[in-house]
Amino acid sequence: MTDQFAIYPSVPRLNEPAPPFAAHSTHGPRSLEDYAGRWLVLFSHPADFTPVCTTEFVAFAQRWPDFQALECDLLGLSVDSVFSHLQWVADIEQRLGVTVPFPILDDSARKVANLYGMIHRGASDTSTVRGTFVIDPDGMLRASSFYPMTTGRSIDEILRLVRALQAAVEHRIATPAEWQPGQDVLRPAPDTLADIADNGGSYLTYRAL
């Protein structure tokens, strides 16, 4: 019988503490504890100097002020060394005129990648796929997603996700499909028939923030 754990990586579960880590980065040592009290988007990419990854890092860098306005930091990661990261960041600035303002972790030992299930054997035995993990100020994992190596992520959607998570935590609400800040939100899901009655007989009750 095939060992299922040799095929499927362990992936952290939502609403549980994010796995702690510590590693060297392009900005010096970084650990999960460094981001206590702030939101964090930890994201992996397959390799430095590759076309799709470069477009993603340029897009993340250009939207850095938007993440900072949400008190949210960015932290990149791949299994490349910090020396490769530094050369790549310098190349992006020199060729494209874009400064990458956030750190990139050196995970050449694959310790963080294994903690977060970033290496998927169906895609590669060594490189990380495009994993994205949103961690709240208390160190809890609030959302995660995985994209294949061939497909770049939408930075707009990651920003929308962070805003939606923050609204849900602050106002104890849920957000409907395609929600954007300023639009109506949903009341918490009813627990009893009485709750439905209080909501006018509907389990979909909108209200403005």
ZATORBA-420808 format. One record per atom (N, C-alpha, C, O, CB): residue number from 0; atom name; x, y, z. Coordinates in steps of 0.001 Angstrom, whole numbers, plus 500000, padded with zeros to 6 digits. Glycine has a CB too. Layout:
# ZATORBA-420808
miza;milum;xx;yy;zz
NUM;CA;X;Y;Z
...
# end
This chain:
# ZATORBA-420808
miza;milum;xx;yy;zz
0;N;500850;498803;500000
0;CA;500000;500000;500000
0;C;500887;501249;500000
0;O;501881;501316;500722
0;CB;499038;500005;501237
1;N;500510;502240;499176
1;CA;501273;503477;499104
1;C;501052;504303;500356
1;O;499925;504430;500835
1;CB;500888;504280;497860
2;N;502113;504856;500877
2;CA;502012;505720;502047
2;C;501439;507069;501630
2;O;502108;507844;500947
2;CB;503394;505896;502727
3;N;500202;507352;502038
3;CA;499556;508595;501606
3;C;500305;509830;502093
3;O;500253;510876;501446
3;CB;498121;508638;502106
4;N;500991;509726;503211
4;CA;501697;510881;503739
4;C;502976;511170;502955
4;O;503543;512257;503064
4;CB;502023;510666;505205
5;N;503430;510194;502162
5;CA;504572;510434;501291
5;C;504143;511159;500025
5;O;504974;511720;499311
5;CB;505263;509117;500938
6;N;502820;511147;499742
6;CA;502299;511775;498521
6;C;501733;513154;498825
6;O;502018;514125;498125
6;CB;501217;510892;497874
7;N;500933;513224;499872
7;CA;500249;514463;500178
7;C;500951;515203;501306
7;O;501131;514652;502392
7;CB;498798;514192;500544
8;N;501355;516463;501054
8;CA;502044;517211;502100
8;C;501103;517603;503219
8;O;499893;517708;503022
8;CB;502696;518447;501521
9;N;501664;517817;504387
9;CA;500884;518325;505502
9;C;500657;519814;505298
9;O;501600;520568;505058
9;CB;501592;518048;506856
10;N;499406;520230;505395
10;CA;499061;521636;505195
10;C;498424;522161;506471
10;O;497513;521525;507001
10;CB;498104;521821;503975
11;N;498875;523302;506982
11;CA;498263;523861;508198
11;C;496775;524105;507996
11;O;496327;524422;506894
11;CB;498958;525174;508600
12;N;496024;523953;509068
12;CA;494573;524105;508988
12;C;494139;525497;509407
12;O;494782;526140;510237
12;CB;493882;523064;509855
13;N;493047;525951;508827
13;CA;492529;527279;509111
13;C;492077;527401;510556
13;O;491622;526440;511176
13;CB;491381;527607;508177
14;N;492219;528624;511072
14;CA;491799;528970;512438
14;C;492553;528188;513511
14;O;492061;527990;514622
14;CB;490314;528726;512595
15;N;493761;527750;513149
15;CA;494683;527161;514107
15;C;495990;527955;514048
15;O;496241;528646;513061
15;CB;494923;525636;513808
16;N;496828;527867;515088
16;CA;498083;528623;515065
16;C;498932;528270;513838
16;O;499113;527096;513514
16;CB;498882;528357;516348
17;N;499442;529291;513170
17;CA;500342;529061;512039
17;C;501646;528448;512559
17;O;502114;528832;513631
17;CB;500622;530393;511262
18;N;502234;527517;511833
18;CA;503479;526903;512303
18;C;504583;527947;512484
18;O;504837;528737;511575
18;CB;503940;525817;511320
19;N;505234;527959;513639
19;CA;506324;528923;513854
19;C;507528;528587;512981
19;O;507789;527420;512688
19;CB;506740;528947;515337
20;N;508253;529612;512574
20;CA;509437;529413;511745
20;C;510456;530501;512063
20;O;510120;531545;512623
20;CB;509071;529422;510233
21;N;511693;530237;511698
21;CA;512772;531215;511794
21;C;513761;530902;510681
21;O;514166;529752;510510
21;CB;513467;531185;513210
22;N;514149;531924;509924
22;CA;515059;531702;508804
22;C;515749;533012;508448
22;O;515312;534090;508850
22;CB;514302;531129;507575
23;N;516826;532900;507694
23;CA;517505;534087;507200
23;C;516746;534612;505981
23;O;516114;533844;505257
23;CB;518995;533777;506846
24;N;516813;535911;505764
24;CA;516111;536524;504633
24;C;516965;537634;504036
24;O;518054;537930;504528
24;CB;514733;537079;505072
25;N;516464;538232;502988
25;CA;517146;539355;502354
25;C;517174;540581;503263
25;O;517911;541527;502988
25;CB;516471;539702;501032
26;N;516394;540585;504330
26;CA;516396;541669;505316
26;C;516941;541202;506663
26;O;516678;541826;507691
26;CB;514983;542225;505492
27;N;517692;540121;506659
27;CA;518226;539587;507904
27;C;517329;538504;508474
27;O;516421;538037;507786
27;CB;518406;540698;508920
28;N;517559;538091;509718
28;CA;516754;537016;510317
28;C;515282;537428;510406
28;O;514954;538573;510719
28;CB;517293;536656;511724
29;N;514414;536465;510125
29;CA;512981;536688;510239
29;C;512347;535460;510870
29;O;512731;534325;510586
29;CB;512347;536994;508854
30;N;511350;535714;511747
30;CA;510581;534629;512348
30;C;509125;535034;512369
30;O;508792;536201;512160
30;CB;511086;534295;513780
31;N;508255;534070;512621
31;CA;506831;534384;512713
31;C;506572;535364;513851
31;O;505689;536216;513749
31;CB;506006;533101;512916
32;N;507334;535250;514927
32;CA;507147;536134;516077
32;C;507375;537599;515726
32;O;506819;538487;516372
32;CB;508079;535729;517196
33;N;508192;537857;514704
33;CA;508468;539241;514305
33;C;507205;539960;513834
33;O;507149;541190;513826
33;CB;509521;539269;513200
34;N;506197;539188;513444
34;CA;504990;539789;512867
34;C;503812;539782;513843
34;O;502676;540046;513449
34;CB;504602;539052;511596
35;N;504079;539485;515099
35;CA;503019;539514;516104
35;C;502411;540911;516163
35;O;503127;541912;516185
35;CB;503563;539095;517497
36;N;501079;540964;516188
36;CA;500378;542235;516237
36;C;500064;542821;514881
36;O;499420;543868;514801
36;CB;501171;543202;517004
37;N;500499;542177;513812
37;CA;500207;542640;512454
37;C;499717;541472;511610
37;O;499985;540314;511930
37;CB;501459;543290;511807
38;N;499013;541768;510555
38;CA;498637;540753;509588
38;C;499848;540425;508728
38;O;500719;541269;508517
38;CB;497445;541226;508715
39;N;499896;539199;508235
39;CA;501024;538764;507407
39;C;500516;537914;506250
39;O;499705;537007;506437
39;CB;502057;537972;508249
40;N;501006;538220;505055
40;CA;500812;537347;503899
40;C;502152;536678;503614
40;O;503080;537315;503113
40;CB;500284;538147;502639
41;N;502246;535400;503935
41;CA;503422;534587;503639
41;C;503151;533862;502328
41;O;502153;533151;502207
41;CB;503741;533571;504805
42;N;504031;534036;501344
42;CA;503767;533411;500045
42;C;505034;532798;499471
42;O;506126;533354;499593
42;CB;503186;534435;499061
43;N;504867;531654;498849
43;CA;505993;530948;498247
43;C;505942;531074;496725
43;O;504881;531271;496132
43;CB;505990;529462;498666
44;N;507111;530955;496120
44;CA;507206;530953;494659
44;C;508179;529849;494251
44;O;509045;529475;495042
44;CB;507673;532355;494111
45;N;508055;529322;493031
45;CA;508878;528180;492629
45;C;510370;528463;492550
45;O;511175;527666;493032
45;CB;508421;527691;491315
46;N;510755;529602;491940
46;CA;512190;529838;491756
46;C;512455;531295;491388
46;O;511629;531952;490753
46;CB;512756;528904;490669
47;N;513625;531787;491798
47;CA;514054;533124;491413
47;C;514358;533170;489908
47;O;514612;532140;489284
47;CB;515296;533551;492233
48;N;514329;534363;489350
48;CA;514714;534611;487960
48;C;513800;533917;486951
48;O;514198;533744;485799
48;CB;516136;534162;487740
49;N;512601;533516;487341
49;CA;511668;532899;486403
49;C;510594;533915;486030
49;O;510270;534788;486835
49;CB;511028;531615;487010
50;N;510036;533818;484821
50;CA;509151;534878;484325
50;C;507910;535119;485175
50;O;507635;536260;485545
50;CB;508726;534553;482942
51;N;507149;534059;485494
51;CA;505910;534258;486246
51;C;506212;534807;487638
51;O;505526;535715;488108
51;CB;505120;532937;486352
52;N;507232;534265;488298
52;CA;507597;534730;489641
52;C;508008;536200;489619
52;O;507681;536954;490536
52;CB;508739;533873;490215
53;N;508721;536603;488575
53;CA;509138;537999;488474
53;C;507927;538915;488357
53;O;507883;539964;488998
53;CB;510069;538198;487271
54;N;506936;538526;487539
54;CA;505734;539364;487414
54;C;504996;539456;488748
54;O;504450;540508;489082
54;CB;504793;538803;486327
55;N;504975;538365;489509
55;CA;504304;538389;490805
55;C;505023;539326;491779
55;O;504379;540108;492480
55;CB;504228;536971;491390
56;N;506353;539248;491823
56;CA;507088;540081;492761
56;C;506985;541558;492397
56;O;506922;542414;493279
56;CB;508545;539656;492809
57;N;506968;541857;491110
57;CA;506755;543243;490687
57;C;505370;543710;491131
57;O;505220;544822;491636
57;CB;506909;543380;489146
58;N;504361;542861;490943
58;CA;502991;543231;491325
58;C;502860;543395;492834
58;O;502230;544346;493296
58;CB;501994;542176;490830
59;N;503448;542479;493614
59;CA;503423;542611;495077
59;C;504117;543910;495502
59;O;503611;544638;496356
59;CB;504108;541386;495750
60;N;505269;544193;494905
60;CA;506024;545396;495267
60;C;505224;546660;494965
60;O;505221;547599;495761
60;CB;507363;545432;494519
61;N;504551;546685;493825
61;CA;503771;547859;493454
61;C;502574;548069;494370
61;O;502129;549202;494552
61;CB;503303;547737;492025
62;N;502044;546991;494951
62;CA;500897;547106;495852
62;C;501299;547123;497325
62;O;500440;547096;498206
62;CB;499939;545966;495606
63;N;502589;547169;497588
63;CA;503094;547201;498959
63;C;502425;548288;499805
63;O;502042;548006;500940
63;CB;504595;547416;498947
64;N;502265;549526;499300
64;CA;501593;550551;500124
64;C;500173;550165;500511
64;O;499716;550512;501601
64;CB;501563;551872;499382
65;N;499465;549451;499634
65;CA;498095;549031;499948
65;C;498086;548013;501089
65;O;497224;548067;501967
65;CB;497415;548432;498697
66;N;499042;547089;501076
66;CA;499136;546122;502180
66;C;499516;546834;503481
66;O;498971;546531;504542
66;CB;500175;545014;501850
67;N;500446;547772;503392
67;CA;500861;548488;504592
67;C;499722;549301;505195
67;O;499627;549436;506415
67;CB;502030;549398;504277
68;N;498858;549840;504340
68;CA;497702;550597;504824
68;C;496751;549711;505625
68;O;495984;550206;506452
68;CB;496956;551234;503650
69;N;496803;548407;505380
69;CA;495984;547443;506120
69;C;496739;546861;507316
69;O;496273;545910;507945
69;CB;495532;546314;505192
70;N;497899;547430;507627
70;CA;498761;546891;508685
70;C;499076;545425;508422
70;O;499025;544577;509312
70;CB;498095;547051;510065
71;N;499401;545169;507164
71;CA;499690;543808;506701
71;C;501060;543797;506038
71;O;501347;544628;505177
71;CB;498592;543300;505711
72;N;501904;542855;506442
72;CA;503238;542720;505866
72;C;503263;541570;504853
72;O;502388;540703;504841
72;CB;504288;542484;506980
73;N;504284;541594;504014
73;CA;504501;540546;503017
73;C;505816;539846;503309
73;O;506788;540473;503733
73;CB;504498;541131;501577
74;N;505835;538541;503079
74;CA;507051;537755;503278
74;C;507103;536671;502220
74;O;506288;535748;502230
74;CB;507103;537139;504708
75;N;508074;536781;501290
75;CA;508216;535788;500234
75;C;509108;534637;500656
75;O;509808;534711;501665
75;CB;508767;536431;498987
76;N;509074;533567;499867
76;CA;509869;532374;500192
76;C;510027;531504;498958
76;O;509083;531317;498191
76;CB;509212;531565;501337
77;N;511228;530975;498775
77;CA;511435;529856;497865
77;C;512604;529046;498400
77;O;513210;529414;499407
77;CB;511699;530342;496395
78;N;512920;527948;497732
78;CA;514015;527103;498195
78;C;515360;527597;497663
78;O;516375;526923;497836
78;CB;513780;525655;497768
79;N;515378;528747;497027
79;CA;516648;529348;496616
79;C;517365;529941;497823
79;O;516752;530184;498863
79;CB;516417;530435;495541
80;N;518664;530168;497677
80;CA;519460;530743;498759
80;C;519237;532244;498838
80;O;518718;532853;497903
80;CB;520954;530436;498559
81;N;519627;532830;499946
81;CA;519495;534274;500110
81;C;520370;535010;499091
81;O;520035;536125;498691
81;CB;519875;534691;501548
82;N;521472;534414;498670
82;CA;522342;535048;497684
82;C;521637;535135;496329
82;O;521756;536135;495621
82;CB;523668;534270;497551
83;N;520909;534088;495980
83;CA;520112;534122;494756
83;C;519019;535171;494855
83;O;518782;535924;493910
83;CB;519500;532747;494473
84;N;518346;535219;496018
84;CA;517299;536223;496231
84;C;517856;537634;496039
84;O;517239;538461;495367
84;CB;516689;536079;497642
85;N;519014;537908;496624
85;CA;519595;539242;496552
85;C;519932;539619;495112
85;O;519687;540750;494690
85;CB;520847;539322;497423
86;N;520490;538677;494360
86;CA;520812;538949;492961
86;C;519547;539202;492150
86;O;519515;540077;491285
86;CB;521602;537783;492356
87;N;518506;538426;492438
87;CA;517239;538567;491706
87;C;516585;539917;492006
87;O;516136;540607;491091
87;CB;516273;537417;492072
88;N;516531;540291;493284
88;CA;515949;541569;493671
88;C;516708;542720;493010
88;O;516099;543675;492527
88;CB;515958;541726;495204
89;N;518049;542626;492990
89;CA;518859;543659;492341
89;C;518578;543706;490843
89;O;518543;544782;490246
89;CB;520355;543408;492591
90;N;518379;542544;490240
90;CA;518091;542467;488808
90;C;516726;543094;488494
90;O;516582;543803;487498
90;CB;518128;540999;488331
91;N;515730;542834;489341
91;CA;514403;543423;489138
91;C;514488;544950;489217
91;O;513865;545652;488421
91;CB;513397;542880;490190
92;N;515255;545454;490172
92;CA;515376;546905;490313
92;C;516130;547511;489130
92;O;515758;548571;488626
92;CB;516088;547256;491628
93;N;517185;546835;488694
93;CA;518003;547371;487610
93;C;517270;547325;486274
93;O;517293;548296;485517
93;CB;519310;546601;487510
94;N;516618;546198;485983
94;CA;516006;546030;484666
94;C;514611;546615;484577
94;O;514221;547135;483532
94;CB;515955;544579;484312
95;N;513844;546537;485680
95;CA;512442;546933;485642
95;C;512152;548194;486448
95;O;511041;548720;486390
95;CB;511589;545811;486146
96;N;513125;548678;487190
96;CA;512938;549893;487963
96;C;511999;549743;489139
96;O;511396;550722;489577
96;CB;512440;550960;487085
97;N;511864;548527;489661
97;CA;510955;548252;490774
97;C;511766;547756;491965
97;O;512527;546795;491854
97;CB;509869;547207;490370
98;N;511594;548421;493104
98;CA;512258;547999;494335
98;C;511354;547040;495097
98;O;510185;547344;495334
98;CB;512622;549221;495215
99;N;511883;545893;495479
99;CA;511127;544922;496269
99;C;511334;545275;497742
99;O;512427;545068;498268
99;CB;511583;543436;495961
100;N;510302;545806;498425
100;CA;510495;546335;499775
100;C;510335;545331;500898
100;O;510561;545672;502059
100;CB;509556;547430;499998
101;N;509956;544114;500590
101;CA;509691;543119;501627
101;C;510747;542015;501585
101;O;511396;541836;500554
101;CB;508279;542519;501456
102;N;510937;541273;502675
102;CA;511957;540230;502724
102;C;511557;538975;501946
102;O;510378;538708;501711
102;CB;512244;539865;504162
103;N;512581;538221;501557
103;CA;512389;536905;500948
103;C;513203;535906;501763
103;O;514413;536064;501923
103;CB;512822;536895;499425
104;N;512538;534887;502273
104;CA;513206;533898;503116
104;C;514078;532952;502303
104;O;513700;532522;501213
104;CB;512180;533102;503900
105;N;515227;532641;502836
105;CA;516080;531567;502332
105;C;515565;530264;502943
105;O;515699;530038;504145
105;CB;517608;531815;502687
106;N;514981;529419;502114
106;CA;514474;528132;502607
106;C;515120;526988;501835
106;O;514464;526014;501465
106;CB;512929;528063;502482
107;N;516433;527131;501599
107;CA;517132;526102;500835
107;C;517110;524753;501544
107;O;517266;523717;500897
107;CB;518567;526526;500580
108;N;516919;524748;502864
108;CA;516787;523484;503601
108;C;515354;522966;503600
108;O;515094;521873;504102
108;CB;517263;523661;505035
109;N;514424;523735;503043
109;CA;513014;523351;502878
109;C;512281;523153;504215
109;O;511285;522432;504272
109;CB;512928;522073;502062
110;N;512763;523777;505264
110;CA;512122;523606;506568
110;C;510753;524281;506606
110;O;509772;523666;507024
110;CB;513014;524171;507677
111;N;510680;525535;506173
111;CA;509404;526255;506181
111;C;508464;525650;505143
111;O;507266;525507;505388
111;CB;509621;527767;505903
112;N;509012;525299;503989
112;CA;508191;524703;502933
112;C;507502;523431;503417
112;O;506333;523201;503106
112;CB;509048;524397;501702
113;N;508210;522617;504165
113;CA;507611;521386;504687
113;C;506591;521679;505785
113;O;505564;521007;505872
113;CB;508698;520454;505223
114;N;506870;522678;506623
114;CA;505917;523045;507675
114;C;504580;523477;507093
114;O;503527;523189;507661
114;CB;506489;524162;508541
115;N;504624;524174;505953
115;CA;503418;524756;505368
115;C;502897;523971;504161
115;O;501966;524418;503492
115;CB;503690;526182;504960
116;N;503484;522815;503877
116;CA;502995;522001;502769
116;C;503127;522677;501429
116;O;502239;522558;500586
116;CB;501574;521639;502994
117;N;504228;523393;501212
117;CA;504406;524167;499986
117;C;504970;523350;498833
117;O;504914;523787;497683
117;CB;505305;525332;500252
118;N;505509;522179;499119
118;CA;506061;521332;498061
118;C;505053;520237;497747
118;O;504733;519411;498602
118;CB;507440;520721;498479
119;N;504561;520238;496525
119;CA;503554;519266;496088
119;C;504197;518315;495088
119;O;504659;518730;494025
119;CB;502310;519980;495458
120;N;504220;517052;495439
120;CA;504952;516082;494624
120;C;504428;515993;493197
120;O;505181;515657;492283
120;CB;504888;514721;495267
121;N;503161;516286;492997
121;CA;502627;516245;491635
121;C;503143;517364;490767
121;O;503060;517291;489541
121;CB;501135;516295;491667
122;N;503683;518417;491395
122;CA;504219;519553;490643
122;C;505740;519500;490570
122;O;506321;519735;489511
122;CB;503772;520871;491278
123;N;506385;519191;491694
123;CA;507843;519124;491751
123;C;508246;518445;493049
123;O;507563;518570;494065
123;CB;508481;520543;491642
124;N;509351;517732;493009
124;CA;509854;517088;494230
124;C;510678;518045;495079
124;O;510990;517743;496231
124;CB;510694;515867;493874
125;N;511031;519191;494522
125;CA;511948;520080;495234
125;C;511453;521520;495345
125;O;511680;522165;496368
125;CB;513277;520070;494553
126;N;510789;522032;494325
126;CA;510408;523447;494316
126;C;509058;523662;494982
126;O;508211;522769;495001
126;CB;510371;523979;492886
127;N;508870;524853;495524
127;CA;507592;525209;496136
127;C;506607;525662;495065
127;O;506983;526316;494093
127;CB;507781;526315;497194
128;N;505341;525304;495258
128;CA;504295;525844;494397
128;C;503963;527254;494892
128;O;504613;527769;495802
128;CB;503017;524919;494395
129;N;502947;527873;494286
129;CA;502579;529239;494681
129;C;501569;529178;495834
129;O;500360;529287;495634
129;CB;501983;530032;493465
130;N;502100;529002;497026
130;CA;501258;528959;498215
130;C;501105;530344;498821
130;O;502054;531128;498832
130;CB;501837;527995;499247
131;N;499920;530647;499322
131;CA;499643;531924;499972
131;C;498955;531662;501294
131;O;497962;530936;501350
131;CB;498775;532840;499072
132;N;499480;532252;502365
132;CA;498947;532036;503709
132;C;498724;533398;504369
132;O;499647;534206;504469
132;CB;499915;531147;504567
133;N;497494;533641;504816
133;CA;497167;534886;505506
133;C;497085;534584;506998
133;O;496267;533778;507439
133;CB;495823;535506;504975
134;N;497950;535247;507766
134;CA;498081;535010;509207
134;C;497673;536278;509937
134;O;498109;537374;509584
134;CB;499542;534589;509591
135;N;496828;536126;510965
135;CA;496319;537309;511659
135;C;497290;537786;512746
135;O;498298;537123;512991
135;CB;494949;537009;512277
136;N;497012;538920;513404
136;CA;497941;539468;514393
136;C;498190;538563;515593
136;O;499176;538740;516309
136;CB;497429;540776;514876
137;N;497304;537593;515819
137;CA;497490;536642;516920
137;C;498215;535378;516482
137;O;498351;534439;517266
137;CB;496150;536272;517518
138;N;498681;535345;515239
138;CA;499404;534182;514742
138;C;498527;533046;514283
138;O;499003;531922;514124
138;CB;500307;533689;515782
139;N;497232;533319;514063
139;CA;496312;532285;513598
139;C;496239;532309;512070
139;O;496207;533375;511456
139;CB;494902;532484;514216
140;N;496213;531123;511471
140;CA;496081;531026;510019
140;C;494622;531240;509636
140;O;493752;530473;510048
140;CB;496592;529651;509501
141;N;494352;532275;508853
141;CA;492980;532636;508498
141;C;492591;532220;507093
141;O;491406;532040;506814
141;CB;492792;534108;508642
142;N;493559;532064;506199
142;CA;493237;531668;504823
142;C;494487;531123;504163
142;O;495606;531491;504519
142;CB;492663;532865;504008
143;N;494283;530235;503191
143;CA;495412;529725;502414
143;C;494921;529331;501030
143;O;493746;529017;500838
143;CB;496085;528516;503125
144;N;495839;529351;500070
144;CA;495506;528934;498708
144;C;496772;528465;498018
144;O;497881;528814;498424
144;CB;494837;530089;497908
145;N;496596;527664;496962
145;CA;497724;527163;496180
145;C;497438;527346;494695
145;O;496362;526995;494210
145;CB;498002;525673;496502
146;N;498407;527896;493986
146;CA;498341;528037;492541
146;C;499447;527183;491918
146;O;500490;526979;492540
146;CB;498476;529534;492114
147;N;499230;526683;490699
147;CA;500287;525923;490034
147;C;501418;526837;489572
147;O;501281;528060;489552
147;CB;499718;525151;488843
148;N;502523;526228;489207
148;CA;503696;526990;488796
148;C;503442;527817;487543
148;O;504095;528838;487328
148;CB;504859;526059;488562
149;N;502503;527384;486722
149;CA;502255;528051;485438
149;C;501391;529291;485549
149;O;501278;530046;484583
149;CB;501610;527096;484493
150;N;500769;529527;486718
150;CA;499729;530550;486819
150;C;500036;531542;487927
150;O;500151;531165;489093
150;CB;498371;529906;487061
151;N;500169;532812;487561
151;CA;500421;533854;488539
151;C;499175;534205;489328
151;O;498051;534050;488850
151;CB;500958;535081;487860
152;N;499391;534681;490543
152;CA;498283;535037;491429
152;C;497772;536450;491158
152;O;498475;537283;490586
152;CB;498714;534914;492885
153;N;496525;536700;491586
153;CA;495933;538029;491519
153;C;496213;538760;492827
153;O;495722;538353;493879
153;CB;494404;537948;491244
154;N;496984;539818;492772
154;CA;497284;540589;493975
154;C;496033;541316;494450
154;O;495834;541489;495652
154;CB;498426;541593;493712
155;N;495193;541741;493517
155;CA;493920;542366;493892
155;C;493089;541425;494756
155;O;492480;541853;495737
155;CB;493127;542771;492638
156;N;493062;540148;494394
156;CA;492256;539192;495157
156;C;492851;538964;496545
156;O;492108;538816;497515
156;CB;492147;537856;494400
157;N;494181;538934;496655
157;CA;494794;538759;497970
157;C;494492;539963;498858
157;O;494217;539801;500047
157;CB;496319;538558;497837
158;N;494541;541155;498296
158;CA;494173;542346;499056
158;C;492704;542294;499479
158;O;492367;542613;500620
158;CB;494441;543611;498229
159;N;491841;541893;498559
159;CA;490414;541781;498875
159;C;490203;540777;499996
159;O;489381;540999;500886
159;CB;489605;541367;497628
160;N;490936;539682;499958
160;CA;490815;538652;500980
160;C;491224;539192;502350
160;O;490531;538958;503340
160;CB;491670;537435;500613
161;N;492337;539908;502411
161;CA;492779;540473;503688
161;C;491735;541449;504223
161;O;491418;541432;505412
161;CB;494145;541180;503530
162;N;491204;542294;503353
162;CA;490180;543260;503789
162;C;488930;542536;504291
162;O;488343;542933;505298
162;CB;489808;544218;502630
163;N;488527;541489;503599
163;CA;487339;540738;504010
163;C;487564;540050;505352
163;O;486674;540046;506203
163;CB;486965;539701;502942
164;N;488749;539468;505547
164;CA;489059;538818;506816
164;C;489077;539831;507954
164;O;488568;539557;509040
164;CB;490404;538093;506731
165;N;489655;540982;507709
165;CA;489689;542008;508741
165;C;488284;542488;509097
165;O;487979;542703;510270
165;CB;490543;543184;508285
166;N;487432;542654;508091
166;CA;486049;543081;508353
166;C;485300;542014;509142
166;O;484519;542335;510038
166;CB;485310;543380;507030
167;N;485533;540747;508812
167;CA;484849;539656;509506
167;C;485248;539611;510977
167;O;484408;539397;511851
167;CB;485161;538311;508834
168;N;486546;539817;511244
168;CA;487022;539785;512630
168;C;486510;540987;513409
168;O;486062;540851;514547
168;CB;488554;539747;512672
169;N;486577;542162;512794
169;CA;486228;543393;513511
169;C;484728;543510;513759
169;O;484304;543960;514823
169;CB;486711;544606;512732
170;N;483919;543101;512765
170;CA;482470;543355;512849
170;C;481643;542085;513065
170;O;480418;542152;513164
170;CB;481999;544044;511586
171;N;482301;540946;513137
171;CA;481598;539675;513335
171;C;480520;539478;512269
171;O;479352;539237;512573
171;CB;480970;539621;514741
172;N;480947;539586;511028
172;CA;480034;539420;509894
172;C;480677;538453;508897
172;O;481798;537985;509095
172;CB;479710;540804;509212
173;N;479950;538172;507840
173;CA;480488;537405;506724
173;C;480376;538268;505472
173;O;479570;539197;505424
173;CB;479733;536037;506547
174;N;481176;537964;504471
174;CA;481143;538751;503243
174;C;480663;537877;502083
174;O;481098;536733;501954
174;CB;482541;539350;502935
175;N;479777;538400;501245
175;CA;479261;537623;500115
175;C;480278;537525;498984
175;O;481345;538137;499033
175;CB;477971;538245;499595
176;N;479931;536750;497974
176;CA;480786;536605;496797
176;C;481048;537978;496168
176;O;480162;538830;496107
176;CB;480136;535647;495763
177;N;482266;538165;495712
177;CA;482691;539377;495020
177;C;482668;540620;495907
177;O;482733;541738;495394
177;CB;481817;539603;493822
178;N;482576;540446;497241
178;CA;482486;541601;498139
178;C;483698;542504;498011
178;O;484833;542048;497870
178;CB;482337;541142;499583
179;N;483421;543801;498064
179;CA;484454;544817;498110
179;C;484148;545773;499262
179;O;482982;545933;499625
179;CB;484550;545580;496756
180;N;485171;546413;499848
180;CA;484934;547362;500937
180;C;483907;548422;500544
180;O;483934;548960;499437
180;CB;486245;548034;501347
181;N;483004;548707;501480
181;CA;481940;549674;501224
181;C;480636;549040;500803
181;O;479591;549690;500833
181;CB;482372;550633;500178
182;N;480680;547760;500405
182;CA;479462;547058;500020
182;C;478819;546406;501240
182;O;479443;546269;502293
182;CB;479762;546002;498940
183;N;477551;546004;501073
183;CA;476841;545343;502161
183;C;477499;544022;502526
183;O;478136;543368;501701
183;CB;475386;545114;501781
184;N;477325;543656;503779
184;CA;477865;542396;504284
184;C;476716;541538;504798
184;O;475563;541969;504807
184;CB;478919;542643;505407
185;N;477039;540329;505223
185;CA;476034;539398;505721
185;C;476106;539282;507239
185;O;477191;539277;507822
185;CB;476214;538023;505075
186;N;474957;539190;507860
186;CA;474924;538910;509285
186;C;475468;537495;509520
186;O;475486;536689;508590
186;CB;473475;539059;509851
187;N;475906;537179;510731
187;CA;476363;535819;511008
187;C;475277;534796;510683
187;O;474086;535088;510787
187;CB;476787;535687;512474
188;N;475695;533606;510293
188;CA;474738;532551;509969
188;C;473864;532237;511175
188;O;474375;532150;512291
188;CB;475467;531284;509494
189;N;472549;532064;510978
189;CA;471655;531786;512109
189;C;471930;530424;512724
189;O;472261;529461;512031
189;CB;470200;531863;511666
190;N;471784;530367;514049
190;CA;471970;529111;514772
190;C;470636;528425;515074
190;O;470595;527215;515296
190;CB;472729;529362;516069
191;N;469549;529196;515083
191;CA;468244;528659;515456
191;C;467173;529208;514514
191;O;467416;530141;513748
191;CB;467905;529006;516931
192;N;465976;528604;514589
192;CA;464841;529117;513827
192;C;464476;530528;514280
192;O;464021;531354;513488
192;CB;463631;528184;513975
193;N;464685;530786;515575
193;CA;464394;532123;516081
193;C;465288;533164;515419
193;O;464852;534283;515146
193;CB;464567;532169;517599
194;N;466552;532787;515161
194;CA;467454;533717;514483
194;C;466956;534032;513080
194;O;467016;535175;512628
194;CB;468872;533141;514422
195;N;466460;532995;512395
195;CA;465932;533218;511048
195;C;464729;534134;511096
195;O;464568;535007;510244
195;CB;465557;531889;510383
196;N;463877;533932;512104
196;CA;462702;534801;512254
196;C;463124;536245;512494
196;O;462529;537174;511949
196;CB;461811;534314;513411
197;N;464148;536424;513308
197;CA;464647;537773;513577
197;C;465221;538411;512316
197;O;465249;539636;512188
197;CB;465710;537738;514677
198;N;465677;537576;511387
198;CA;466236;538091;510136
198;C;465180;538220;509038
198;O;465511;538302;507855
198;CB;467360;537187;509661
199;N;463912;538237;509440
199;CA;462846;538390;508461
199;C;462556;537138;507674
199;O;462036;537205;506559
199;CB;463181;539478;507527
200;N;462891;535980;508250
200;CA;462595;534712;507586
200;C;463634;534280;506568
200;O;463406;533325;505826
200;CB;461279;534805;506917
201;N;464766;534958;506515
201;CA;465792;534631;505535
201;C;467111;534343;506229
201;O;467417;534941;507261
201;CB;465959;535770;504523
202;N;467890;533433;505671
202;CA;469229;533187;506197
202;C;470244;534051;505466
202;O;471428;534029;505804
202;CB;469600;531697;506071
203;N;469797;534819;504460
203;CA;470652;535778;503781
203;C;470172;537177;504118
203;O;469291;537710;503444
203;CB;470655;535544;502248
204;N;470732;537767;505136
204;CA;470342;539098;505561
204;C;471540;540035;505466
204;O;472554;539856;506141
204;CB;469778;539073;506998
205;N;471391;541030;504613
205;CA;472479;541970;504402
205;C;472363;543153;505325
205;O;471271;543517;505762
205;CB;472507;542436;502969
206;N;473489;543745;505616
206;CA;473481;545021;506328
206;C;474741;545773;505963
206;O;475764;545177;505626
206;CB;473379;544818;507869
207;N;474656;547087;506034
207;CA;475820;547920;505764
207;C;476701;547999;507003
207;O;476197;547983;508126
207;CB;475392;549330;505315
208;N;477998;548082;506809
208;CA;478907;548267;507933
208;C;478759;549658;508511
208;O;479447;550004;509472
208;CB;480353;548024;507507
# end
